[in-house]
Amino acid sequence: MDRADTRYRELDGLRALSVAAVFVFHVVPATPSLFGRGWNPTWQVGGLEIDPPLQVYEYVFHLNVGVQVFFVLSGFLITSMFVRPWLADGLTPELANYTLRRTARIFPAYWVVLFVGSVTWFGLGEIDFPQPFGAWKHATLTYYFFRERYSPDFGGIDYGGLSVSWSLVAEITFYAFVPLWFAVVRRRGGDDRARVATMAAAGCIPVGVVCVLVFAYRTPWQVRTIFGGLVTVFGAGLVSLGIGMVFAVLVADPNRRDRLRSVGEPAARWWGAAGLTFVVLAWPEFPYLQASSGQQVWQRLVQPVIAALLVAPMVFAPGAASRVHRTLRSRPLIWIGTISYGIYLWHTLIINRALERWPMVTRGDDGAIVDVRGAASALAVVAVAAAATLIVAAASWYLIERPILQCAGRLGRARRRRQGSTLAPS
């Protein structure tokens, strides 16, 4: 969720496309008239059990690959903060400023959404906290590690809170993990720092694969424990995060930059491979809420490959002149990428409110569908939800996120002036 380095402006554009994919992932199953009426699995939106269209759900239910792109980007950007100065000059970042910036990036905007979404007088009131001390656990993003309340629903857990906040749990856990990982790498680095760092970063990927397998074939005991929380959220995301870490080490090594730039171009080759892999991923039937363990493993291991193919040319060859690079550097995409964290936080609340106000599907007393809005009406509702999400996300960025990040930056600079530098010798 971190902003892209100024040398990697394409990452903001890629972030815009990723958050758009997540938005479509949540809104399309609730608007069946857009794609015909092949009814199959159920999806709960706006208080109604509706059935997404058979023709498109195989593809739509994999658009959450956008979250894996976010993870690869986080793995790259966060790890770069540590390995770039270390490989170049043997320096290490100051943890106090790092912690301040990470906290300022994630929590303030999230707290606003959590508060607004949990009180009825804002017209939302759809966020609840079913666990004991649930509000505190969600506010601190530790709720995945305290799972007292078990239910037969998807994953066996009564989550509560903001539905997309599971990925924020993975983010902050990763923020805590990277300094520990770096401390081990720095101690073992010796004279061959780049090789040691590359091996240590690559080693995170098989650990993530194991966690994906444990998550897919989990038991009630496993998901109720702190270990289960680490495996379910952070561990299962470690494949994509680990790929981003490998990218960060490769790019930070001065001896590899020229070679990587030639590998990263043309971007169309990488993105074509990503598109083909997405088709292969979506080809088998995938009933999202009723997916088998094997289907979950398939999705969770192929999606990081797609994310890696999308990100690689942007970090290996930043600023390249390819059409893909130029498109991602366009002003509209950069602006959407800049406010993408707010879009991600707010979009499900706004979509649900729009669909409650203008339901797409109505059922009779016997549960049968008695009315489906036409495609034009569905498009209008989706457009309203998208516009409202952009407006609220922009307000979140300009009024909450950016001022707080600027304040954190000023505090960090003042601290550096007192101590002399934000980097310390290794």
FENCORGI-V401010 format. One record per backbone hydrogen bond with DSSP energy under -1.0 kcal/mol. CO is the residue of the C=O (numbers start at 1). NH is the residue of the N-H. If there is no record, write none. Layout:
# FENCORGI-V401010
{{CO | NH} {CO | NH}}
This chain:
# FENCORGI-V401010
{{5 | 8} {8 | 11} {9 | 13} {10 | 14} {11 | 15} {12 | 16} {13 | 17} {14 | 18} {15 | 19} {16 | 20} {17 | 21} {18 | 22} {19 | 23} {20 | 24} {21 | 25} {22 | 26} {23 | 27} {24 | 28} {28 | 31} {31 | 34} {32 | 35} {37 | 39} {38 | 54} {43 | 50} {45 | 48} {48 | 45} {50 | 43} {52 | 40} {53 | 57} {56 | 59} {56 | 60} {57 | 61} {59 | 62} {60 | 63} {62 | 65} {63 | 66} {64 | 67} {65 | 69} {66 | 70} {67 | 71} {68 | 72} {69 | 73} {70 | 74} {71 | 75} {72 | 76} {73 | 77} {74 | 78} {75 | 79} {76 | 80} {77 | 81} {79 | 82} {79 | 83} {80 | 84} {82 | 86} {83 | 87} {84 | 88} {85 | 89} {85 | 91} {86 | 90} {90 | 426} {92 | 424} {94 | 98} {95 | 99} {96 | 100} {97 | 101} {98 | 102} {99 | 103} {100 | 104} {101 | 105} {102 | 106} {103 | 107} {106 | 110} {107 | 111} {108 | 112} {109 | 113} {110 | 114} {111 | 115} {112 | 116} {113 | 117} {117 | 127} {119 | 122} {120 | 123} {128 | 161} {131 | 134} {133 | 137} {134 | 138} {135 | 139} {136 | 140} {137 | 142} {142 | 145} {143 | 146} {149 | 158} {153 | 156} {156 | 151} {157 | 159} {162 | 165} {164 | 167} {165 | 169} {166 | 170} {167 | 171} {168 | 172} {169 | 173} {170 | 174} {171 | 175} {172 | 176} {173 | 177} {174 | 178} {177 | 181} {178 | 182} {179 | 183} {180 | 184} {181 | 185} {182 | 186} {183 | 187} {184 | 188} {185 | 189} {189 | 192} {192 | 196} {193 | 197} {194 | 198} {195 | 199} {196 | 200} {197 | 201} {198 | 202} {199 | 203} {201 | 204} {202 | 205} {203 | 207} {204 | 208} {205 | 209} {206 | 210} {207 | 211} {208 | 212} {209 | 213} {210 | 214} {211 | 215} {212 | 216} {213 | 217} {215 | 218} {219 | 223} {225 | 229} {226 | 230} {227 | 231} {228 | 232} {229 | 233} {230 | 235} {231 | 236} {235 | 238} {237 | 241} {238 | 242} {239 | 243} {240 | 244} {241 | 245} {242 | 246} {243 | 247} {244 | 248} {245 | 249} {246 | 250} {247 | 251} {248 | 252} {249 | 253} {253 | 256} {256 | 260} {257 | 261} {258 | 262} {259 | 263} {260 | 264} {267 | 271} {268 | 272} {269 | 273} {270 | 274} {271 | 275} {272 | 276} {273 | 277} {274 | 278} {275 | 279} {276 | 280} {277 | 281} {278 | 282} {279 | 283} {286 | 288} {288 | 291} {292 | 296} {293 | 297} {294 | 298} {295 | 299} {296 | 300} {297 | 301} {298 | 302} {299 | 303} {302 | 306} {303 | 307} {304 | 308} {305 | 309} {306 | 310} {307 | 311} {308 | 312} {311 | 314} {311 | 315} {312 | 316} {313 | 317} {317 | 320} {322 | 326} {323 | 327} {324 | 328} {325 | 329} {327 | 330} {330 | 334} {331 | 335} {332 | 336} {333 | 337} {334 | 338} {335 | 339} {339 | 343} {340 | 344} {341 | 345} {342 | 346} {343 | 347} {346 | 350} {347 | 351} {348 | 352} {349 | 353} {350 | 354} {351 | 355} {352 | 356} {353 | 357} {354 | 358} {360 | 373} {362 | 370} {362 | 371} {364 | 367} {368 | 364} {371 | 362} {374 | 378} {375 | 379} {376 | 380} {377 | 381} {378 | 382} {379 | 383} {380 | 384} {381 | 385} {382 | 386} {383 | 387} {384 | 388} {385 | 389} {386 | 390} {387 | 391} {388 | 392} {389 | 393} {390 | 394} {391 | 395} {392 | 396} {393 | 397} {394 | 398} {395 | 399} {396 | 400} {396 | 401} {397 | 402} {400 | 404} {401 | 405} {402 | 406} {403 | 407} {404 | 408} {405 | 409} {406 | 410} {407 | 411} {408 | 412} {409 | 413} {410 | 414} {411 | 415} {412 | 416} {413 | 417} {414 | 418} {415 | 419} {416 | 420} {422 | 94} {424 | 92}}
